[in-house]
Amino acid sequence: MTDPGELARDALQRIHRAAVRHRDPELHHAADDIVQAAQARGLDPGPVELYRPCPVCGAEPGQLCINVPGRPVEPGDMHPERTK
């Protein structure tokens, strides 16, 4: 039997990937609403930060953050503002 939490995390990631593929911000918003509802119920929706735009460097959903003057990132990391 598949873990319900894992099933939900996989579904959220599929929604975000579809949003990136189709460049549909409404899909991102819908997935974010699901994440907020899950967190409000004490559930862990998993890491979905990569599927959010970065307010610091402007990375689009699905892209990694990049260094900007005064705000470098370590390889593979994201700006903290993106993860909140």
MODELLER restraints for C-alpha pairs under 7 A, 6 or more apart:
rsr = mdl.restraints
at = mdl.atoms
rsr.add(forms.Gaussian(group=physical.xy_distance, feature=features.Distance(at['CA:9:A'], at['CA:45:A']), mean=5.42, stdev=0.5))
rsr.add(forms.Gaussian(group=physical.xy_distance, feature=features.Distance(at['CA:9:A'], at['CA:46:A']), mean=5.90, stdev=0.5))
rsr.add(forms.Gaussian(group=physical.xy_distance, feature=features.Distance(at['CA:12:A'], at['CA:31:A']), mean=6.00, stdev=0.5))
rsr.add(forms.Gaussian(group=physical.xy_distance, feature=features.Distance(at['CA:15:A'], at['CA:27:A']), mean=6.50, stdev=0.5))
rsr.add(forms.Gaussian(group=physical.xy_distance, feature=features.Distance(at['CA:15:A'], at['CA:31:A']), mean=6.51, stdev=0.5))
rsr.add(forms.Gaussian(group=physical.xy_distance, feature=features.Distance(at['CA:16:A'], at['CA:27:A']), mean=6.77, stdev=0.5))
rsr.add(forms.Gaussian(group=physical.xy_distance, feature=features.Distance(at['CA:16:A'], at['CA:28:A']), mean=5.77, stdev=0.5))
rsr.add(forms.Gaussian(group=physical.xy_distance, feature=features.Distance(at['CA:16:A'], at['CA:31:A']), mean=6.78, stdev=0.5))
rsr.add(forms.Gaussian(group=physical.xy_distance, feature=features.Distance(at['CA:16:A'], at['CA:51:A']), mean=5.88, stdev=0.5))
rsr.add(forms.Gaussian(group=physical.xy_distance, feature=features.Distance(at['CA:19:A'], at['CA:25:A']), mean=6.41, stdev=0.5))
rsr.add(forms.Gaussian(group=physical.xy_distance, feature=features.Distance(at['CA:19:A'], at['CA:27:A']), mean=5.26, stdev=0.5))
rsr.add(forms.Gaussian(group=physical.xy_distance, feature=features.Distance(at['CA:19:A'], at['CA:28:A']), mean=5.96, stdev=0.5))
rsr.add(forms.Gaussian(group=physical.xy_distance, feature=features.Distance(at['CA:20:A'], at['CA:61:A']), mean=6.19, stdev=0.5))
rsr.add(forms.Gaussian(group=physical.xy_distance, feature=features.Distance(at['CA:20:A'], at['CA:62:A']), mean=6.26, stdev=0.5))
rsr.add(forms.Gaussian(group=physical.xy_distance, feature=features.Distance(at['CA:35:A'], at['CA:45:A']), mean=5.85, stdev=0.5))
rsr.add(forms.Gaussian(group=physical.xy_distance, feature=features.Distance(at['CA:38:A'], at['CA:44:A']), mean=6.83, stdev=0.5))
rsr.add(forms.Gaussian(group=physical.xy_distance, feature=features.Distance(at['CA:38:A'], at['CA:45:A']), mean=6.46, stdev=0.5))
rsr.add(forms.Gaussian(group=physical.xy_distance, feature=features.Distance(at['CA:49:A'], at['CA:82:A']), mean=6.34, stdev=0.5))
rsr.add(forms.Gaussian(group=physical.xy_distance, feature=features.Distance(at['CA:49:A'], at['CA:83:A']), mean=5.25, stdev=0.5))
rsr.add(forms.Gaussian(group=physical.xy_distance, feature=features.Distance(at['CA:50:A'], at['CA:61:A']), mean=6.10, stdev=0.5))
rsr.add(forms.Gaussian(group=physical.xy_distance, feature=features.Distance(at['CA:50:A'], at['CA:62:A']), mean=5.53, stdev=0.5))
rsr.add(forms.Gaussian(group=physical.xy_distance, feature=features.Distance(at['CA:50:A'], at['CA:63:A']), mean=6.79, stdev=0.5))
rsr.add(forms.Gaussian(group=physical.xy_distance, feature=features.Distance(at['CA:50:A'], at['CA:64:A']), mean=6.92, stdev=0.5))
rsr.add(forms.Gaussian(group=physical.xy_distance, feature=features.Distance(at['CA:51:A'], at['CA:61:A']), mean=4.30, stdev=0.5))
rsr.add(forms.Gaussian(group=physical.xy_distance, feature=features.Distance(at['CA:51:A'], at['CA:62:A']), mean=5.12, stdev=0.5))
rsr.add(forms.Gaussian(group=physical.xy_distance, feature=features.Distance(at['CA:52:A'], at['CA:61:A']), mean=4.81, stdev=0.5))
rsr.add(forms.Gaussian(group=physical.xy_distance, feature=features.Distance(at['CA:52:A'], at['CA:82:A']), mean=6.81, stdev=0.5))
rsr.add(forms.Gaussian(group=physical.xy_distance, feature=features.Distance(at['CA:53:A'], at['CA:59:A']), mean=5.63, stdev=0.5))
rsr.add(forms.Gaussian(group=physical.xy_distance, feature=features.Distance(at['CA:53:A'], at['CA:60:A']), mean=4.68, stdev=0.5))
rsr.add(forms.Gaussian(group=physical.xy_distance, feature=features.Distance(at['CA:53:A'], at['CA:61:A']), mean=4.87, stdev=0.5))
rsr.add(forms.Gaussian(group=physical.xy_distance, feature=features.Distance(at['CA:53:A'], at['CA:82:A']), mean=6.95, stdev=0.5))
rsr.add(forms.Gaussian(group=physical.xy_distance, feature=features.Distance(at['CA:54:A'], at['CA:60:A']), mean=6.71, stdev=0.5))
rsr.add(forms.Gaussian(group=physical.xy_distance, feature=features.Distance(at['CA:54:A'], at['CA:82:A']), mean=5.00, stdev=0.5))
rsr.add(forms.Gaussian(group=physical.xy_distance, feature=features.Distance(at['CA:55:A'], at['CA:81:A']), mean=6.80, stdev=0.5))
rsr.add(forms.Gaussian(group=physical.xy_distance, feature=features.Distance(at['CA:55:A'], at['CA:82:A']), mean=6.56, stdev=0.5))
rsr.add(forms.Gaussian(group=physical.xy_distance, feature=features.Distance(at['CA:56:A'], at['CA:79:A']), mean=6.93, stdev=0.5))
rsr.add(forms.Gaussian(group=physical.xy_distance, feature=features.Distance(at['CA:57:A'], at['CA:65:A']), mean=6.42, stdev=0.5))
rsr.add(forms.Gaussian(group=physical.xy_distance, feature=features.Distance(at['CA:57:A'], at['CA:66:A']), mean=6.25, stdev=0.5))
rsr.add(forms.Gaussian(group=physical.xy_distance, feature=features.Distance(at['CA:57:A'], at['CA:68:A']), mean=6.26, stdev=0.5))
rsr.add(forms.Gaussian(group=physical.xy_distance, feature=features.Distance(at['CA:59:A'], at['CA:65:A']), mean=5.54, stdev=0.5))
rsr.add(forms.Gaussian(group=physical.xy_distance, feature=features.Distance(at['CA:64:A'], at['CA:76:A']), mean=6.92, stdev=0.5))
rsr.add(forms.Gaussian(group=physical.xy_distance, feature=features.Distance(at['CA:64:A'], at['CA:78:A']), mean=6.81, stdev=0.5))
rsr.add(forms.Gaussian(group=physical.xy_distance, feature=features.Distance(at['CA:65:A'], at['CA:77:A']), mean=6.99, stdev=0.5))
rsr.add(forms.Gaussian(group=physical.xy_distance, feature=features.Distance(at['CA:65:A'], at['CA:78:A']), mean=5.25, stdev=0.5))
rsr.add(forms.Gaussian(group=physical.xy_distance, feature=features.Distance(at['CA:65:A'], at['CA:79:A']), mean=6.72, stdev=0.5))
rsr.add(forms.Gaussian(group=physical.xy_distance, feature=features.Distance(at['CA:66:A'], at['CA:73:A']), mean=6.55, stdev=0.5))
rsr.add(forms.Gaussian(group=physical.xy_distance, feature=features.Distance(at['CA:67:A'], at['CA:73:A']), mean=5.56, stdev=0.5))
rsr.add(forms.Gaussian(group=physical.xy_distance, feature=features.Distance(at['CA:73:A'], at['CA:79:A']), mean=6.57, stdev=0.5))
